[in-house]
Each structure stands twice: as C-alpha cells, then as structure tokens.
C-alpha cells in the first residue's frame, strides 16, 4: 500500500500549478491597476469641475458591473474567500463556486479598474486574494478523478496565502496570514506543500517585477527606552481608529440596505460618487487610489509633505469608495490611512524627527490591525515591505497593542462579520460534494 507521505508530492502538484498561475495573474493585475490608477488621476485633474461628472459615472458603472454580472465580486474579496474556506469540506461545499470562479475573478478585476477611473480609494490586495482563490478553486475542480488531492479547504487556504504573497511581494506575510486568519484547521501535514506554493507565487511575481520592496528602505533610528510610551500610545490609537473605520463601513452598509430597489441603489451610489468628487475637487488627488505615493512621500520626504487633511480624506475616501458596492480592497488603503494618521500625530506631538518614520510605520500596523484584527500579519507585512528587521520587536508590540485598542470598539474583524453575511446569504440546502 502506498505510504501517505509518498502521496504528498503528487497532491502538491495542483497547488504548485495554481500558484504559478496566481503569480502571473497577480503581475498582470498590478500592471493594469497602476495604469488605470494613473489614468484616473489624469481624468480627475486636480481641482477640476469635471470630476463632478466623471467620478459619479465611474462609481455607478463599477457598481452596475458587479450587480449585473457577479454580485459576489463586490467589495474586498477576503470575506468571500473566508466564507469559501468555511464551506469547503462540508455538505455545502457546492456553494463555493458562487463565491470563487473565473467569472467572478474577471468581474472583480474589471470593476475595480473602472472604479479607479473615477479616482476610487481602493487597493488590489483583497481582490487579488479572491482572484487567487478563484484560480485555486478552478484548478481543484479540474483535478482528474483518481488523482491524490489535498483537501478542498487546504487548496483555498493556499490560494489566499499565495495571492497575498504575490500582491505585496511578502512571502512570510502570506504564510502568517494563512495561519492567523485563513485557517483554524490543522495544516501541519501539508505545511511544506502550502509554504512552497506561496514561494512559487511570490517568485513568479518577482520574475516579472524584480525583487522589490513595496515601500523601499525608510530610514529608522534606534528608539530610546524613554519613548516606548509613544509606540504604545500610537499603536493603541491607530488600532482604535482602524476599528472605528470598520464600524463606519458596517453602518453605511446597513443604511444602504434600506434601499433595496436597483434605482434606489443607483441613486445611493451616485450620491457616494458625488460626495467623493466634491472631496477630490477641494483637496486634489490625496484621496485617490491606494495611497502608496502618499506613504512614500511621508516616509522619504518627511511629514510636512503630507497635508494636514490627509488622514480624514483617506479615511472618508475609503469609506465612500468601498461602500459603492463595486470591487475594491481596503488592505492598502488602511496602510495609507495609518501612515497619514501617523504623520499627523508625530507632527502635532512634537516628537524628535529621527523617530518619525518608526512611529508612522507603527501607525500603519495599528490601523491595518484595527481593520483586519490580524496583528502578526500586519507586523510581518510592514517588516517585509520595508526590510527594517531591527524594528521587529516594536512592530510586534504595535500589533498586540493596536489589537487591544481595536477591541474597545469591536470584538471581531470586518472581514469576519462580512464572511458571516455571505454564509447566511447562500442557500442552506445540501449540495453535492466534489
């Protein structure tokens, strides 16, 4: 009889194939995302009245694309992936195809790109996870009968981890996220296959994009012990505000549910687009896109390079864009909200300039943790994005303290709450298994 250990390499082959495809898709998506983000900034010329027409139009077009072609392609995509992981291996696993499929992945990408033309404050990382999950789900369905296969759940978990690794070029972040958020199950037996799949996706992305750092090498100075209090305070406040952000998203979502009709929904989306357009007209392009250029300015040109209103417009811009009901993530935008919050806090706090960057990175970890409630993933992501290993203990401390701050507002993450909503919306009848 064949040893189970000898079967694992054969079981891992579909994981590796799907990881390679995920890396290629992630690279193509990034190129498209950057192109459309730049195009959106050209269309919405700073302080131009044209945005009052173009932005609501693109918001409505992106919304209509999802509602008409693939309703489950809306939003971040991470809740859909989490819901699919919960469904896999159960009597309802036939419902996974309603959350992850090639059709949903294509609509996901297209809708987010259209929203970018309107200047939408969104990221591609969450969508990349759902797209990656769709790739892995499709490969899983195509595995020939009789082929030794990993469990359906492990397949989807690996998809999410590979998508995150390819999106941010952060393989450790992908692995930690798989362990911290995507799974509560035991994956010890397949850890080599899972980890190698994450590496393959990341290496594929690097083959086209190079071995880049998402945020470069910001200069950090050793923080004296007497300023540890600043790390604690900044972490707690940023985590608290990250949770406030998710609470606002949930409130807007409930308010929107009061308008069930398509025409009412369209008017609501147009109103969101108009509000966003007014903000763009008044403040320029600070609220547009992922906010990565803003993060780089803050870290490499100093806090004075960011206007005082950067945090409120990033915060509000993300709320308006995400609430439109089109596709778009809040992972990267949470990092830019955290960076602009940190710039505001260090500027008004009168703290030594040489420590500004560390505290800004702490706020990025804190705000992201407040949204995702994955403190170790947030810390590792920022570590890998900046290659500042000397600050690892401050980053981990920031993750833990910010999680405590977020807990004062919400007990669960936004993704978990949305995941439950997707699970409840699906039929509860028994479905045939794969």
NUVEX-522767 format. One record per residue (C-alpha): residue number from 0; residue in three letters; x, y, z. Coordinates in nm, 4 decimals. Each point is the difference from the previous one (the first is absolute). Layout:
% NUVEX-522767
PT   seq   type          u          v          w
PT   NUM    ALA          X          Y          Z
...
***
This chain:
% NUVEX-522767
PT   seq   type          u          v          w
PT     0    UNK     0.0000     0.0000     0.0000
PT     1    UNK     0.1331     0.3440    -0.0905
PT     2    UNK     0.1263     0.2034     0.2945
PT     3    UNK    -0.1942     0.3223     0.0661
PT     4    UNK     0.3313     0.1852     0.0148
PT     5    UNK     0.0804    -0.1068    -0.3568
PT     6    UNK    -0.3300     0.1375    -0.1232
PT     7    UNK     0.0568     0.3537     0.1227
PT     8    UNK     0.2224     0.1087    -0.2945
PT     9    UNK    -0.2699    -0.1114    -0.2436
PT    10    UNK    -0.2658     0.1757     0.2058
PT    11    UNK     0.2121     0.3147    -0.0039
PT    12    UNK     0.0286     0.0205    -0.3805
PT    13    UNK    -0.3419     0.1691    -0.0450
PT    14    UNK     0.1007     0.2472     0.2732
PT    15    UNK     0.3185     0.0855    -0.1850
PT    16    UNK    -0.1760     0.0347    -0.3356
PT    17    UNK    -0.2625     0.2282     0.1529
PT    18    UNK     0.2719     0.2015     0.1762
PT    19    UNK     0.1840     0.0581    -0.3270
PT    20    UNK    -0.3217     0.1175    -0.1643
PT    21    UNK    -0.0763     0.2207     0.3012
PT    22    UNK     0.3393     0.1683    -0.0269
PT    23    UNK    -0.0581     0.0739    -0.3688
PT    24    UNK    -0.3496     0.1348     0.0615
PT    25    UNK     0.1207     0.2129     0.2918
PT    26    UNK     0.2704     0.1579    -0.2173
PT    27    UNK    -0.2443     0.0757    -0.2820
PT    28    UNK    -0.2482     0.1439     0.2498
PT    29    UNK     0.2652     0.2229     0.1540
PT    30    UNK     0.1014     0.1421    -0.3378
PT    31    UNK    -0.3644     0.0650    -0.0883
PT    32    UNK    -0.0687     0.1487     0.3414
PT    33    UNK     0.2888     0.2459    -0.0249
PT    34    UNK    -0.1013     0.0996    -0.3530
PT    35    UNK    -0.3633     0.0648     0.0925
PT    36    UNK     0.0957     0.1760     0.3231
PT    37    UNK     0.2168     0.2393    -0.2016
PT    38    UNK    -0.2742     0.0395    -0.2607
PT    39    UNK    -0.2461     0.0870     0.2750
PT    40    UNK     0.2276     0.2769     0.1218
PT    41    UNK     0.0255     0.1395    -0.3521
PT    42    UNK    -0.3789    -0.0063    -0.0413
PT    43    UNK    -0.0579     0.1581     0.3391
PT    44    UNK     0.2405     0.2916    -0.0420
PT    45    UNK     0.0506     0.1696     0.3376
PT    46    UNK    -0.2629     0.2614     0.0830
PT    47    UNK    -0.1842    -0.0594    -0.3268
PT    48    UNK    -0.3781     0.0212    -0.0146
PT    49    UNK     0.0024    -0.2996    -0.2369
PT    50    UNK     0.0310    -0.2400     0.2938
PT    51    UNK    -0.3544     0.0900     0.1029
PT    52    UNK    -0.1147    -0.1806    -0.3151
PT    53    UNK     0.2633    -0.2671    -0.0636
PT    54    UNK     0.0385    -0.1361     0.3529
PT    55    UNK    -0.3721    -0.0732     0.0648
PT    56    UNK    -0.0221    -0.1552    -0.3476
PT    57    UNK     0.2903    -0.2405     0.0591
PT    58    UNK    -0.1235    -0.0828     0.3510
PT    59    UNK    -0.3392    -0.0935    -0.1483
PT    60    UNK     0.1579    -0.1947    -0.2883
PT    61    UNK     0.2199    -0.2041     0.2355
PT    62    UNK    -0.2999    -0.0730     0.2240
PT    63    UNK    -0.2212    -0.1006    -0.2916
PT    64    UNK     0.2684    -0.2328    -0.1318
PT    65    UNK     0.0072    -0.1993     0.3241
PT    66    UNK    -0.3738    -0.0003     0.0685
PT    67    UNK    -0.0799    -0.1072    -0.3550
PT    68    UNK     0.2789    -0.2489    -0.0730
PT    69    UNK     0.1238    -0.1361     0.3351
PT    70    UNK    -0.1479     0.1388     0.3243
PT    71    UNK     0.2463    -0.1968     0.2115
PT    72    UNK     0.2891     0.1819    -0.1685
PT    73    UNK    -0.0737     0.3169     0.1958
PT    74    UNK     0.2123     0.1338     0.2817
PT    75    UNK     0.3351    -0.1229     0.1216
PT    76    UNK    -0.0269    -0.3671    -0.0872
PT    77    UNK     0.1574    -0.1235     0.3224
PT    78    UNK    -0.3377    -0.0675     0.1707
PT    79    UNK    -0.1059    -0.2047    -0.3031
PT    80    UNK     0.3208    -0.2032     0.0236
PT    81    UNK    -0.0465    -0.0519     0.3743
PT    82    UNK    -0.3569    -0.1141    -0.0585
PT    83    UNK     0.1170    -0.2398    -0.2720
PT    84    UNK     0.2583    -0.1467     0.2392
PT    85    UNK    -0.2753    -0.0592     0.2571
PT    86    UNK    -0.2210    -0.1679    -0.2602
PT    87    UNK     0.2725    -0.2253    -0.1407
PT    88    UNK    -0.0175    -0.3549     0.1254
PT    89    UNK    -0.3583     0.0372     0.1249
PT    90    UNK    -0.3346    -0.1045    -0.1438
PT    91    UNK    -0.0246     0.3516    -0.1463
PT    92    UNK     0.3303     0.0001    -0.1860
PT    93    UNK    -0.1905     0.0107    -0.3259
PT    94    UNK    -0.0683     0.3640     0.0873
PT    95    UNK     0.3704     0.0884    -0.0275
PT    96    UNK    -0.0415     0.0596    -0.3721
PT    97    UNK    -0.2366     0.2881     0.0780
PT    98    UNK     0.2824     0.1796     0.1795
PT    99    UNK     0.3062    -0.1049    -0.2002
PT   100    UNK     0.0073    -0.0488    -0.3768
PT   101    UNK     0.1756     0.1290    -0.3108
PT   102    UNK    -0.3068     0.2113    -0.0841
PT   103    UNK     0.0045     0.1605     0.3451
PT   104    UNK     0.3750     0.0577    -0.0248
PT   105    UNK    -0.0265     0.1745    -0.3359
PT   106    UNK    -0.2902     0.2197     0.1151
PT   107    UNK     0.1937     0.0742     0.3179
PT   108    UNK     0.2959     0.1311    -0.1955
PT   109    UNK    -0.2092     0.1918    -0.2538
PT   110    UNK    -0.2207     0.1692     0.2606
PT   111    UNK     0.2953     0.1164     0.2085
PT   112    UNK     0.1705     0.1431    -0.3102
PT   113    UNK    -0.3121     0.1956    -0.0968
PT   114    UNK    -0.0264     0.1376     0.3536
PT   115    UNK     0.3617     0.1153    -0.0257
PT   116    UNK    -0.0943     0.2113    -0.3030
PT   117    UNK    -0.2263     0.1888     0.2381
PT   118    UNK     0.2886     0.0438     0.2426
PT   119    UNK    -0.1280    -0.2631     0.2421
PT   120    UNK     0.1996    -0.0426     0.3215
PT   121    UNK     0.0451    -0.3756    -0.0207
PT   122    UNK     0.2736    -0.2608     0.0041
PT   123    UNK     0.0601    -0.3142    -0.2029
PT   124    UNK     0.1252    -0.2283     0.2763
PT   125    UNK    -0.3388    -0.1219     0.1269
PT   126    UNK    -0.1280    -0.0503    -0.3550
PT   127    UNK     0.3199    -0.1878    -0.0838
PT   128    UNK    -0.0773    -0.2465     0.2799
PT   129    UNK    -0.3468    -0.0726    -0.1404
PT   130    UNK     0.1403    -0.0263    -0.3517
PT   131    UNK     0.2705    -0.2360     0.1262
PT   132    UNK    -0.2628    -0.2041     0.1824
PT   133    UNK    -0.1955    -0.0182    -0.3250
PT   134    UNK     0.3069    -0.1299    -0.1833
PT   135    UNK     0.0590    -0.2652     0.2655
PT   136    UNK    -0.3678    -0.0981     0.0043
PT   137    UNK     0.0027    -0.0406    -0.3791
PT   138    UNK     0.3155    -0.2130     0.0071
PT   139    UNK    -0.1512    -0.2101     0.2784
PT   140    UNK    -0.3089    -0.0656    -0.2119
PT   141    UNK     0.2210    -0.1053    -0.2926
PT   142    UNK     0.2021    -0.2590     0.1948
PT   143    UNK    -0.0627    -0.3356    -0.1726
PT   144    UNK    -0.1975    -0.2679     0.1810
PT   145    UNK     0.2300    -0.2367     0.1833
PT   146    UNK     0.2749     0.2587     0.0464
PT   147    UNK     0.1139     0.0261     0.3607
PT   148    UNK    -0.1084     0.3442     0.1151
PT   149    UNK     0.0306     0.2232     0.3035
PT   150    UNK    -0.3182     0.0997     0.1750
PT   151    UNK    -0.2203     0.2637    -0.1583
PT   152    UNK     0.0564     0.2279     0.2998
PT   153    UNK     0.3792    -0.0242    -0.0186
PT   154    UNK    -0.0198     0.0851    -0.3710
PT   155    UNK    -0.1907     0.3221     0.0683
PT   156    UNK     0.2156     0.0956     0.2977
PT   157    UNK     0.3090    -0.0324    -0.2166
PT   158    UNK    -0.1675     0.2126    -0.2661
PT   159    UNK    -0.0533     0.2853     0.2425
PT   160    UNK     0.3529    -0.0192     0.1370
PT   161    UNK     0.1490    -0.0134    -0.3515
PT   162    UNK    -0.2107     0.2965    -0.1096
PT   163    UNK     0.1188     0.2141     0.2903
PT   164    UNK     0.3635    -0.0992    -0.0537
PT   165    UNK    -0.0184     0.0863    -0.3701
PT   166    UNK    -0.1913     0.3257     0.0546
PT   167    UNK     0.2401     0.1514     0.2542
PT   168    UNK     0.3164    -0.2049    -0.0750
PT   169    UNK    -0.0187    -0.1165     0.3606
PT   170    UNK     0.0308    -0.3807     0.0193
PT   171    UNK     0.0260    -0.0088     0.3796
PT   172    UNK    -0.3054     0.2244     0.0214
PT   173    UNK    -0.1917    -0.2442    -0.2172
PT   174    UNK     0.0994    -0.2941     0.2177
PT   175    UNK    -0.0812     0.1810     0.3251
PT   176    UNK    -0.3337     0.1143    -0.1395
PT   177    UNK    -0.0856    -0.3567    -0.0944
PT   178    UNK     0.0694    -0.1088     0.3567
PT   179    UNK    -0.1548     0.2997     0.1759
PT   180    UNK    -0.3123     0.0789    -0.2016
PT   181    UNK    -0.0772    -0.2426    -0.2788
PT   182    UNK     0.0021    -0.3179     0.2027
PT   183    UNK    -0.0955    -0.1313     0.3359
PT   184    UNK     0.0685    -0.3529    -0.1240
PT   185    UNK     0.3093    -0.2142     0.0360
PT   186    UNK     0.2272     0.0233    -0.3037
PT   187    UNK     0.3154    -0.1551     0.1445
PT   188    UNK     0.0000    -0.2948    -0.2372
PT   189    UNK    -0.0113     0.2239    -0.3068
PT   190    UNK     0.2107     0.2885     0.1290
PT   191    UNK     0.2826    -0.0650    -0.2490
PT   192    UNK    -0.2416    -0.0032    -0.2933
PT   193    UNK    -0.1772     0.3140     0.1233
PT   194    UNK     0.3202     0.1921     0.0703
PT   195    UNK     0.1584    -0.1025    -0.3286
PT   196    UNK    -0.3119     0.1110    -0.1876
PT   197    UNK     0.0259     0.3437     0.1635
PT   198    UNK     0.3663     0.0174    -0.1029
PT   199    UNK    -0.0828    -0.0950    -0.3594
PT   200    UNK    -0.2628     0.2740    -0.0271
PT   201    UNK     0.2418     0.2557     0.1451
PT   202    UNK     0.2896    -0.1075    -0.2216
PT   203    UNK    -0.2215     0.0162    -0.3081
PT   204    UNK    -0.0931     0.3577     0.0866
PT   205    UNK     0.3658     0.0855     0.0637
PT   206    UNK     0.1010    -0.1449    -0.3352
PT   207    UNK    -0.1980     0.2788    -0.1686
PT   208    UNK     0.0145     0.2782     0.2593
PT   209    UNK     0.3441    -0.0580     0.1471
PT   210    UNK     0.0908    -0.0502     0.3653
PT   211    UNK    -0.1615     0.3216     0.1121
PT   212    UNK    -0.1094     0.1367     0.3357
PT   213    UNK    -0.3541     0.1360     0.0053
PT   214    UNK     0.1121     0.3037     0.2010
PT   215    UNK     0.3757     0.0133    -0.0546
PT   216    UNK     0.2510     0.0609     0.2799
PT   217    UNK    -0.1249     0.2767     0.2300
PT   218    UNK     0.2630     0.1288     0.2408
PT   219    UNK    -0.0540    -0.1023     0.3617
PT   220    UNK     0.1920     0.1041     0.3104
PT   221    UNK     0.0319    -0.1973     0.3219
PT   222    UNK    -0.2860     0.0936     0.2278
PT   223    UNK     0.1093     0.0803     0.3585
PT   224    UNK    -0.1816    -0.1825     0.2766
PT   225    UNK    -0.1519     0.3238     0.1293
PT   226    UNK    -0.2059     0.0264    -0.3205
PT   227    UNK    -0.1536    -0.3484     0.0207
PT   228    UNK    -0.3112     0.1738     0.1265
PT   229    UNK    -0.0402     0.1589    -0.3443
PT   230    UNK    -0.0067    -0.3419    -0.1692
PT   231    UNK    -0.2654    -0.1167     0.2472
PT   232    UNK    -0.2167     0.3115    -0.0330
PT   233    UNK     0.0275     0.0196    -0.3789
PT   234    UNK    -0.0754    -0.3724    -0.0325
PT   235    UNK    -0.3051     0.0156     0.2229
PT   236    UNK    -0.1472     0.3081    -0.1686
PT   237    UNK     0.0616    -0.1236    -0.3543
PT   238    UNK    -0.1529    -0.3390     0.0799
PT   239    UNK    -0.2979     0.1734     0.1600
PT   240    UNK    -0.0540     0.2201    -0.3066
PT   241    UNK     0.0436    -0.2983    -0.2316
PT   242    UNK    -0.2889    -0.1673     0.1812
PT   243    UNK    -0.1996     0.3245    -0.0199
PT   244    UNK     0.0561    -0.0116    -0.3759
PT   245    UNK    -0.1482    -0.3494    -0.0210
PT   246    UNK    -0.2915     0.1045     0.2188
PT   247    UNK    -0.0722     0.2864    -0.2399
PT   248    UNK     0.0152    -0.2394    -0.2974
PT   249    UNK    -0.2505    -0.2291     0.1677
PT   250    UNK    -0.2296     0.2915     0.0855
PT   251    UNK     0.0017     0.1289    -0.3574
PT   252    UNK    -0.0677    -0.3539    -0.1223
PT   253    UNK    -0.3045    -0.0329     0.2269
PT   254    UNK    -0.1258     0.3430    -0.1066
PT   255    UNK     0.0344    -0.1020    -0.3635
PT   256    UNK    -0.2043    -0.3152     0.0607
PT   257    UNK    -0.2994     0.2267     0.0638
PT   258    UNK    -0.0094     0.0604    -0.3756
PT   259    UNK    -0.0695    -0.3436    -0.1545
PT   260    UNK    -0.1018     0.1107    -0.3490
PT   261    UNK     0.2513     0.0267    -0.2837
PT   262    UNK    -0.0964     0.3616    -0.0733
PT   263    UNK     0.0345     0.0955     0.3650
PT   264    UNK     0.3354    -0.1781     0.0166
PT   265    UNK     0.1163     0.1848    -0.3100
PT   266    UNK    -0.0942     0.3345     0.1518
PT   267    UNK     0.1859    -0.0921     0.3174
PT   268    UNK     0.3131    -0.0930    -0.1970
PT   269    UNK    -0.0220     0.3231    -0.2007
PT   270    UNK    -0.0274     0.1947     0.3259
PT   271    UNK     0.3129    -0.1725     0.1331
PT   272    UNK     0.1823     0.0752    -0.3246
PT   273    UNK    -0.1061     0.3644     0.0113
PT   274    UNK     0.1150     0.0360     0.3617
PT   275    UNK     0.3346    -0.1534    -0.0961
PT   276    UNK     0.0236     0.2307    -0.3019
PT   277    UNK    -0.0588     0.3081     0.2164
PT   278    UNK     0.2800    -0.1156     0.2286
PT   279    UNK     0.2325    -0.0456    -0.2980
PT   280    UNK    -0.0871     0.3448    -0.1300
PT   281    UNK     0.0798     0.1578     0.3369
PT   282    UNK     0.3096    -0.1985     0.0995
PT   283    UNK     0.1587    -0.1266    -0.3241
PT   284    UNK     0.1160    -0.3587    -0.0477
PT   285    UNK     0.0919    -0.0758     0.3636
PT   286    UNK    -0.3039    -0.2277     0.0402
PT   287    UNK     0.0435    -0.1829    -0.3304
PT   288    UNK     0.1146    -0.3560    -0.0567
PT   289    UNK     0.1956    -0.2135     0.2446
PT   290    UNK     0.1830     0.2882     0.1643
PT   291    UNK     0.3394    -0.1661    -0.0522
PT   292    UNK     0.1560     0.3185    -0.1478
PT   293    UNK    -0.1174     0.1843     0.3121
PT   294    UNK     0.1665    -0.2593     0.2245
PT   295    UNK     0.3269     0.0347    -0.1899
PT   296    UNK    -0.0083     0.3797     0.0251
PT   297    UNK    -0.0580    -0.0170     0.3741
PT   298    UNK     0.2780    -0.2542     0.0593
PT   299    UNK     0.2620     0.1457    -0.2345
PT   300    UNK    -0.0796     0.3718    -0.0165
PT   301    UNK    -0.1224     0.0590     0.3534
PT   302    UNK    -0.3356     0.0567     0.1645
PT   303    UNK    -0.0280     0.3530    -0.1369
PT   304    UNK    -0.0445    -0.1488    -0.3492
PT   305    UNK    -0.3467    -0.1169     0.1024
PT   306    UNK    -0.2773     0.2595     0.0447
PT   307    UNK    -0.1703     0.0168     0.3403
PT   308    UNK    -0.3215    -0.1336    -0.1507
PT   309    UNK     0.1652    -0.3146    -0.1443
PT   310    UNK    -0.1360    -0.2327     0.2690
PT   311    UNK    -0.3651     0.1140    -0.0052
PT   312    UNK    -0.0189    -0.0096    -0.3809
PT   313    UNK     0.1690    -0.3410    -0.0177
PT   314    UNK    -0.2381    -0.1286     0.2680
PT   315    UNK    -0.3117     0.1476    -0.1600
PT   316    UNK     0.1129    -0.0780    -0.3554
PT   317    UNK     0.0373    -0.3684     0.0836
PT   318    UNK    -0.3437    -0.0065     0.1615
PT   319    UNK    -0.1675     0.1619    -0.3011
PT   320    UNK     0.1811    -0.2176    -0.2543
PT   321    UNK    -0.0472    -0.3312     0.1779
PT   322    UNK    -0.3649     0.0712     0.0782
PT   323    UNK    -0.0785     0.0485    -0.3691
PT   324    UNK    -0.0492    -0.3757    -0.0320
PT   325    UNK     0.2586    -0.0477    -0.2724
PT   326    UNK     0.3212    -0.2004     0.0309
PT   327    UNK     0.2919     0.1388     0.1961
PT   328    UNK     0.2079    -0.0775     0.3047
PT   329    UNK     0.0781     0.1800     0.3258
PT   330    UNK     0.3347    -0.1663     0.0795
PT   331    UNK     0.2286     0.2521    -0.1708
PT   332    UNK    -0.2285     0.2933     0.0753
PT   333    UNK     0.0149    -0.0909     0.3689
PT   334    UNK     0.3788     0.0267    -0.0173
PT   335    UNK    -0.0235     0.3467    -0.1588
PT   336    UNK    -0.2586     0.1082     0.2579
PT   337    UNK     0.2348    -0.1181     0.2735
PT   338    UNK     0.2970     0.1817    -0.1543
PT   339    UNK    -0.1908     0.3286    -0.0309
PT   340    UNK    -0.1284    -0.0408     0.3560
PT   341    UNK     0.3555    -0.0581     0.1211
PT   342    UNK     0.1248     0.3077    -0.1871
PT   343    UNK    -0.2680     0.2111     0.1662
PT   344    UNK     0.0744    -0.1384     0.3462
PT   345    UNK     0.3790     0.0385    -0.0104
PT   346    UNK    -0.0355     0.3497    -0.1438
PT   347    UNK    -0.2287     0.1215     0.2775
PT   348    UNK     0.1702    -0.2086     0.2676
PT   349    UNK     0.3306     0.1807    -0.0324
PT   350    UNK     0.1983    -0.3258    -0.0027
PT   351    UNK     0.3605    -0.0123    -0.1272
PT   352    UNK     0.0157    -0.0087    -0.3802
PT   353    UNK     0.2400    -0.2944    -0.0077
PT   354    UNK    -0.2714    -0.2210     0.1542
PT   355    UNK    -0.2860     0.1105    -0.2225
PT   356    UNK     0.0327    -0.2858    -0.2481
PT   357    UNK    -0.0127    -0.2719     0.2645
PT   358    UNK    -0.3133     0.1477     0.1550
PT   359    UNK    -0.1613     0.0402    -0.3431
PT   360    UNK     0.0654    -0.3683    -0.0746
PT   361    UNK    -0.1439    -0.0834     0.3411
PT   362    UNK    -0.3195     0.1867    -0.0927
PT   363    UNK    -0.0182    -0.1861    -0.3313
PT   364    UNK     0.0159    -0.3306     0.1864
PT   365    UNK    -0.2495     0.1273     0.2542
PT   366    UNK    -0.2639     0.1220    -0.2444
PT   367    UNK     0.0261    -0.3156    -0.2128
PT   368    UNK    -0.0306    -0.2132     0.3135
PT   369    UNK    -0.3077     0.1965     0.1027
PT   370    UNK    -0.1627    -0.0912    -0.3307
PT   371    UNK     0.1156    -0.3605    -0.0470
PT   372    UNK     0.0625    -0.1024     0.3640
PT   373    UNK     0.3082    -0.1910    -0.1146
PT   374    UNK     0.2774     0.1708     0.2007
PT   375    UNK     0.2845    -0.2344    -0.0911
PT   376    UNK    -0.0836     0.0087    -0.3700
PT   377    UNK    -0.0049     0.3812     0.0081
PT   378    UNK     0.3370     0.0111     0.1778
PT   379    UNK     0.1642    -0.2505    -0.2350
PT   380    UNK    -0.1427     0.1719    -0.3102
PT   381    UNK     0.1453     0.3377     0.0965
PT   382    UNK     0.3274    -0.1675     0.0962
PT   383    UNK     0.0300    -0.1638    -0.3427
PT   384    UNK    -0.1124     0.3159    -0.1820
PT   385    UNK     0.2805     0.2047     0.1569
PT   386    UNK     0.2710    -0.2571     0.0878
PT   387    UNK     0.0431     0.1703     0.3380
PT   388    UNK     0.0724    -0.3122     0.2055
PT   389    UNK     0.1512     0.2020     0.2824
PT   390    UNK    -0.3465     0.1284     0.0838
PT   391    UNK    -0.1692    -0.3412     0.0139
PT   392    UNK    -0.0667     0.0140     0.3746
PT   393    UNK    -0.1610     0.3434    -0.0288
PT   394    UNK    -0.2099    -0.1280    -0.2909
PT   395    UNK    -0.1180    -0.3028     0.1971
PT   396    UNK    -0.0732     0.2189     0.3017
PT   397    UNK    -0.1983     0.2333    -0.2242
PT   398    UNK    -0.2056    -0.2923    -0.1301
PT   399    UNK    -0.0895    -0.1226     0.3470
PT   400    UNK    -0.0795     0.3414     0.1487
PT   401    UNK    -0.2042     0.1116    -0.3012
PT   402    UNK    -0.2020    -0.3200     0.0209
PT   403    UNK    -0.0868     0.0950     0.3566
PT   404    UNK    -0.1008     0.3470    -0.1167
PT   405    UNK    -0.2192    -0.1422    -0.2750
PT   406    UNK    -0.1645    -0.2299     0.2520
PT   407    UNK    -0.1444     0.3028     0.1771
PT   408    UNK    -0.2218     0.0590    -0.3051
PT   409    UNK    -0.0594    -0.3423    -0.1569
PT   410    UNK     0.0526    -0.3582     0.1104
PT   411    UNK     0.0325    -0.1332    -0.3540
PT   412    UNK     0.1622     0.1120    -0.3216
PT   413    UNK    -0.1885     0.1565    -0.2875
PT   414    UNK     0.0910    -0.2986    -0.2169
PT   415    UNK    -0.1470    -0.2497     0.2465
PT   416    UNK    -0.3265     0.1924     0.0253
PT   417    UNK    -0.0256     0.0230    -0.3778
PT   418    UNK     0.0871    -0.3685    -0.0320
PT   419    UNK    -0.2976    -0.0937     0.2172
PT   420    UNK    -0.2207     0.2197    -0.2148
PT   421    UNK     0.1070    -0.1893    -0.3134
PT   422    UNK    -0.0555    -0.3373     0.1683
PT   423    UNK    -0.3509     0.1032     0.1053
PT   424    UNK    -0.0843     0.1228    -0.3498
PT   425    UNK     0.0750    -0.3377    -0.1602
PT   426    UNK    -0.2589    -0.2810    -0.0173
PT   427    UNK     0.0167    -0.2430     0.2897
PT   428    UNK    -0.1042    -0.3023    -0.1991
PT   429    UNK     0.2404    -0.2896    -0.0237
PT   430    UNK     0.2202     0.0136    -0.3101
PT   431    UNK     0.1915    -0.2708    -0.1743
PT   432    UNK     0.3658    -0.0182     0.0972
PT   433    UNK     0.2934     0.0014    -0.2392
***
